[in-house]
């Protein structure tokens, strides 16, 4: 028999799509506060929000005659007709939040608009109005939620510990606070203040008050505007990484989201800079035309759909790549201790109403902490397009707007450097107006060698040098028998190679930029690799073999003349990524004049 469900049962089922744990309630209430124009929001929780949640704001409030209506399903002031769904600019829009919360908890609403003398108190329990009366209160809205799932015990047993639920709430509050730097957020767990942001628009100050000063030292700014898209935020320098993505915050039009598109863009921008399994820190805030995305695809609005994924991915990737080519992205030698980034949890105590200018200034003198270095993860079949796009985009230096994350990340210019010598026959010493640089000659030569070989591989015109005496290579039978899987790739690198009979190959021309010994060592390494996995159609194997060619680069301790130093410096300048070798180690380290003055107690 088919029958209509009882209204109370239907409400509880519907609530389960929106409210699955305490953080869901906090999210819905805070988003309503922001939609109401609040400039101050206070979040209070007890027992991880399982028994008590209170969100207070100074927003516009709810008119007294609409206070009960706010608890009805699909009652909202944020959209009025179907056309509004095509360009949603508010965080909430379905009118389900309060109705869903009331279906599974005891709720008290206190609200007042600026044009009234008294506020309104509405008490709702299990979707039933128990009280609606006048009350004295300040402008804005306070909603208190108690005894979550008191009437749905089956759901209550799936909640985690108070500490775990509190962690989720504090993590959400941290992310939303970063997304709205002009709003003063306060978070209180039990009787303990967790953090307070200043609300003055300073993203850096918010990061410091929430995540701590150590993380702030490693951050560099990102800022780009193009074709209706604007991206602002901070990313970590390549010397700082995390074992997971839990320090990546993505916000689109004020909405905290999970986005595989933005994750991919970030990963591509850090290609060749991080080891596999390591992730950059990122706080990225994207503003874009609302008609170019759909926010109505997930019950809790955690995910959105872009009209053009590629457009968003390319824009974010280019913005991050520009930031990583700036001077601030070069690791500093001033700080070499391992960075410790505290977890934000229920015991985190960082009650800061504002960050002093001195603290923010110290961030400008930031250091690339020596943690995990970077590693190449690019795939050769896509590298050419990436390199072409990168070379077409040069970093810009613009005036910094108020409230931007950090001091301007100036474009790194080789022309500003002057080579002054060599240290330990390993490091090339350079100087600019306000910084001293050390260049690892081995890492630099590896980068030069690698990019030349990759360009040769992708180029239609091969630049080769003919040998007076050809090279011959005797290879195992399994290598020669699988010739079709590798010989075209070897020729693409600039080798004129052909079968000479009896498992022997002859080479009459080699890549023009290689020394004879380099070319010979490279092919020997390649053939040795083939004895294990002789399939160059596997781009991962091909990449590994090309990286092995870097073994022939100038070594640490090799004495090279000043002419050779200048030639290497000039070749490094032509690289698309001169900042790290293909294995991920840094090419440069930087010591600013200010850092030197501090070493000698001059500052």
N, C-alpha and C positions, 0 to 999 in steps of 0.2 A: 504494500500500500504506500503510495506517495502522499506525503503531507508536508505542510509548511512547518518549519521548525519554530519553536517558541522564541519570542523576541530575545529573551535573556540568553538562551543557548546560542542563538545566531550571533549576538554581540560578543559573547566569549570566544566563539570560533574566529570571528573577524579580528578580534583583538590579538589573537595569537599570531596573525600575520605581521602586526606592527609592534607589539609588545612581547618580547620573548625573555627579557631580563631587565634589571634596573637601568642599565645604560641606555636602553631604548626609550625609557621614560624621560631621562635627563636630556637626551637628544631632542625629542619632540618638544619639550618645554622650552629649552634654550632656543631652538629655532623659532618658536612662536615669539619669544622675547625679542629676538633680533628683527623679526618681521614687524614687530610693534614699534621699532625705532629706538629701542633701549640703548643707552650709552653706558649703563652699568648693570651687570648681571652677577648675582651671588648664587652659588650652588652649595647646598648643605646636604650631607648624607650621614646616615648612621647605619651601622651593621651592613656596610657595602650597598646601601640603598634598598635592602630587602624589607626593612621595616619603616624606613623614614627617608623621604626626599623632599627638599624644599628649594624651589627656584624663585628668586625675587628679582624683579627688574623695575626700571624707572621709565618704561615705555608708555605708550599712549593710553593704556588701560582699556577696559570694556565698558560701554555704557550700561547703566543699571538695568535697563529694560531688555538688554540682550545677553545678560549674564547666564541665564538658564539656557538660552538658545545655543550658547557656545558648546554645551555638552551634547548636543544632538549630532547624530552621524551625518556627515556631509554638509555640515553648517560651517561656512567660511566667509570671510570678508575679502579673500585674496584673489578669487577669480569670479567672474559673473556669467561668462558665456563660453562656448566651445572655442572661439578664436583665441581666448587667453591661454589655452593649452599649447598653442604654437610658439609662445614666447614667454615662458614662465620666468619671472624675475624674483619671486619670493622663495624662501626655503620650504615653507609648507604651502599646500594648495588643495589638499583633498578633503580637509575638514574632518579627519578621522582621529586626530591625536587625542583630544580630551575624551571623546566617546570611547575610544579603545582603552584608555587608562582607567576610566571609571568602571568599565565592565569587569575589571579584575583587581580593583583596589578601592580604598577609601580616600576620597579626594576633598580637599577644602580649597576654595577659590576666594581670594580677597582682591578686589580690583577697584580702581578709581580713575576717572578721567579728570583732566585739568580743569574742566569747566563746571565741576560739581563740588559741593561742600562736603559730602559724605560719600563713602565707598559702599561696596556691596560684598556681603558674605554669602557664598553658596556652598552648601555641604552636599556632596553626592556620594552615595555608597552603592556599589553594584548596579550602576545606571539608574538609581532612584534618587530624586531630589529630596533631601531630608530637611533642609533649611534654606531660606532665602530672605536675608534681612539686611538693614542698614548697619554700617560699621564705620568708625573713624579710622582712617588710614592715609598714608601718603599717596601721591600720584603713582600709578604703575600697577603692577600685578604681582601677587604672590600666590603660588600654587604649592600646596603641601600634599604629598602622596604617602599614605601609610598602609602597612600590611599588604604588600604586593602578593597577589595570588591567594589571598585568604579564602576565597570562594572557589579556587581551582587548585586543590592540593596536589593533583597529579603533575601540574606544571611546576609547582614550588619545589618539588623534590629534585628537579633537574638544575636548580640554581647551584652555583659553586659556592665556595667559602666566602665569608664577608670580605676577606683580603683580596681574593680574586675578583669579585664583583667591583670592589672599590677601585682596583687597578684599571679595570675597563672604563669606569666613569672618569677617572683622572686622566687617562690617556685621551679620551674624547674631548674633555674640557681643555686639555693642553692644545690639541689640534685646532679646535674651534677658536680658542683665544689667539692663536697665531694668525688665523684667517681674518680676524676682526681686530686689528691692532688699535683701532679708534674706540673700542669698547673696553671698559674696565671690568675684568673678570676676577672674581674671588671664589676660591674653592676651599671648603671647610669639611674635613672628615672627622666625625665625632665632634670633639671640641678643639681640634688641632687645625690651624690654618695650613693649607698645603701650598698654595701660591696665590699671589695677586699680581695682576698686570697693571701697568700704569694707565693704559687707555689713551696715551698721547700719540699713537700712530707709529711708534718706534718698534719695528719688528725685532731688531737686535736685542733691545731691552727685554722683550717678551721671551725670546729664546734663552737669554741668560737667566731670567727669573724662573723659567720652567725646567730647563735642561742643564743649567749650570755653566760656569765660565769656561771649563775645559773644552766643551764642545764649541763654544763661541769662538775660541782661538783658531779653529780650523776652517771656519766658514769664509766663503767668498761670495760676493753678490752676483745675482743674475738679474738682468733687466733687458727687455727687448719689446719693441712695439712694431707691428707690421700688419697691414690689411685688416684692421679691426680686431686683431689679437694683441693682448698685452700680457707679458709674463714677468713677474717679479718674484724675488725670493732669495734664498741662499742655498749653496751646495758646499760640500766638503772638498777640501783640496785633495789631490790624489794620494797624499800620505796618510789620510784618515779614512778608514772604512769600517763596516760593521758586518757581523756574520749573518744578518737577516735584514729585511726591509723595514724593521719596526721604527726606524728613524727617517722614514720617507713619508712626508705629508703632502698630499695633492689636494688642491682646492680649485674648483672651477665655479666662477661666478658666485663666490661666497659659500659654496657647498663642499664640505669635506667628502671625498669620494675614494673608492678603490678604482684604479684605472690601469688596465694592462697596456693601454696605448701610451700613457705617460711613463709607465715603467720601461717599456721598450725604448722609448726615446731617450730616457736616462741611461739605460744600459749601452745603447749605441754611442752616446756621447762620451762615455767613459771607456769605450773599447780601447784596448792596449794600455790601459792605465790601472786596472784592478785585476787581482788574481781571480780565477774562477771561484765562486762561492763567497765572494766578498761584495758588499754593496755600499754605494756612497750614501752619505747623509744628504737629505734634500728636503727643503721646505719650498715648494713651488706653488705659486698662486696665479692661476690663469683667468683672465677676463676675456670673454668672447661674445659675439652677438648671440642672444638667447635663442634666436630662431634657428641657429645652427646645431642645436643639441636637443635631445629628448631626455628629460629628467624623470619621466613617468614610466619607468620600466622595471622598478624594483619596489616591493612593498615598503621597505624602510628607506628608500631613496639613496642607498649606498652606492649604487652604480648608475651611470648615465650612458647615453649612446650619442656619439658624435655623428653628424651627417657625413663627414669626410675624415675617417681615421688618419689617412695618410697626411692630410693637410695639418692636422694637429700634431701628429708625431714629428713631422719634419720641422715645424716651427719650434717645438720644445727642444728637439735635438740641436738645432742650430743655435738657439739661445744659450744652451748649456755649453756647447762647444766653444762659443765665443768667450764665455766666462773662463773656460779652462785654458784658453790661449792668453789670458791676461797675466800680468806680472805677479798678482797675488796667488796664482795657482802654482807657482814654483815653490817647492818645499824650502822651508827656512832651516838653517843650521842652528838657530838659537834654541830651539826646543826639540830635544831628542828623546824625552821620556815617553813612555807608552801612555796614550790618552785613556782615561777611565771615564766612561760616560755613564752616569748613574741611571738606573732604571727609575721611571716614574711610577711610584706605587703608593699604597695607602700610607706608608710611613715617610714619604718624601716631605721634607719640611724646608720650604724656601719661600718664606713670607716676605716679599719684596714689593713695595708700593712704587718703586721707580729705581732705575739704575743710574748711578752717578756718571757724569761725563767722563771721568777718568777711566772707569771700567770699559766704557764703549771705546775710548781712545786706545786702550791697550789692545783691543781686538784688531785694530788696524795694524798693529805690530804683531801679526799673528805668525804662527809657526806651523810647519807641516810635521806633525808628530810622526816619529819613525815607528809606524805600526806595520801592517802588511803593505808591501809594495804592490805595484800593478803588474798585470800580465796580459799578453795579447790574446784576444778571443775572437778576432775578426775572421771572417770567412772570405777567401780570396775572390769568390764569385761575386761578392757584393762590395768589395773594397774599392774598386775603381770608381763606382758611383759616389761612395762616401767621400773619397779623396777629392773628386771633382767638385762636389758640392761644398766641401770645406774650403777649397782654394778660392771659390767664388764669393765667399763670405768673410769679410774682414771685420774684426771687432771695432766698435765705435766707442768714443769717449764722449759722454754727454753730461750736462749739468745734472747733479743728483737732486731729485725731488725730495721734499720734506717727508720724513718717515721711511725713507728707503733703508734697506737692511744694514749695509756696511759702508765704509768709505769706498770711493770709486775704485774699481779694479782696473787700473790703467793697462792699456794694451802693452804687451811685451814687445820691445823693439830691439832687434839685433844692432841697429845703427847706433843705439845709445851705449853700446858696450865697447870697451877698449881692451884688447888683449895685452896683459902686462907680464906674462911669463908662465912657467910651469912649476908645479909643486910635486916633489917625490916622483918625477917622471910618470905621473898618473893623472894629475888634475891640472887643467888649464885654468889659470887665474885671469879673471876679467873684472873690470870696474866700470860702473856707471856713475852718474852724478851723486846718487845717494845710497848705492848698494855695492857690495862686493860679491862676486859670483865665482863658484868653482864648477868646472865642467869635467865630468868623468870622461877621459879620452876614449876609453874602451866602449862605454855605453854610447857615446856620441858616434863613434865609427860604426857600431852595430846598427844604430838607427839609420845612418846614411846608406850603409850597404843594403839593409833590408828594403828601404823604400826604392832604391835604384832597381833592385831585383824585381820587386812587385810591379813597378812601372814598366819595366822591360817585358814582364810576363803579359801585361795587359795591352801593351802598345802594338799597333799594327806594323810599325816600322821598327825592325830590330837593329840596334846599333852594335855591330860586332867588330872584332879584330881577328884577322887571319893569322894563323900560326905558321911559322916557317917549318917547324917539325910537328906534325899532327900528334895528338895524344891517343893512346890506345888503352882500352879497358877490357880486361877479361872478367866476365860476369858469370854467376851461377846459371845453370840451365833453366831454372824456374824463372829467372829474370828475363832472359832472352825469349823464352816461350810466351811470356805475357807482354811482349813489346808493345802491342796495340794499346795497352792501358796506361803507358807512361811516356812514350817517345814524343808525342805531340806536345805534351806539357814541357818537356825538357827543351824542345826546339823553341817553344814560346818564350823561354827564358833567355834565348840568344845563343844557344849552342847549335852548331852545324854538326849533327851526329847521325851516323848511319851504321847499319850492320856490316861487319867486315868478314864474317864467317867464323865458324867454330867458337860460338859464344863470345865473340870479340866485337867491340864497337870502336869506331874511329871518330875522332873529333878534330875538325879542321878549323873551326872558328869558335871563339868564346865571347861572352859579353864584353863589350868594350871597356867597361869600368872595372873589370876584374884583373888582378894580377894572375899570371899563369898558375902560381901555386894555389891561389884562392879558387880558381876555376877547377883545378884538379881535385883539391880537397873536397869541394862541394859535390862533385860527381861521385867520388868515392863514398862519401857519407850517404848520398842518395841511394846508391846501389846496395849498400849495407842495409839500409832501411827496407829496401824492396825484398830482401831475402826473408823478411818477416811478414810484410804485408805489401805485396807488389801491385797495388792498385792506386794509381794517381788520380783516378776519377773521384776518389774520396778526398774532398777538399781539406779535411782535417789532417790527413797524412801529408798532403802537399804543403800545407802551411808549416807543419812540423819540420819538414825537410828544408824549406826555405829558411826557417829560423836557425837551423843547424849551420847554415852558411856563415852565420855571424861569428862562429868560432875563429874564423881567420882574421877578425878585426884586430886593430891595434890593441895590445894587451896593456894592463896596468904594469908599470915599471919599464915599458919600452921607451927608450929615449928617442924623441922625435925633434927635428929641427924647427926653428921658428917658422920657416917657410911651410913646413908640413902642418904645423899648428894652425897657421892662418888659412891654409887650404881646407883643413878639416872644419874650421870655424865657418868658412864660407859655404861649404857643402851642407853643414848642419842648418844654416840659415835657409836653405832651399827646401828643407823637409816640411811636410805637412804637419807632422807632430814632432817637433824637436825636443820635447820635454821628457820623454821616456824612451828607453831602449825597447825593442820588440818583446823582451822578456819581462818588462814591467818595472825595471829599476829606473830611478830618476837620472836624468842627464845633468840637470842643474841642481845646485843648492844655492841659497841666497842668504847673505847676512847684511842687514840694513845698517846704515851709518848709526842710527839710533841704538840698535842692538849692540854695536861695537862700543858705543859710548857708555852703555850700561855695564858692559864687561869691565871697562876700565874706570867705573865709578864716576864717570863724567856726567851722567844723567840719572 
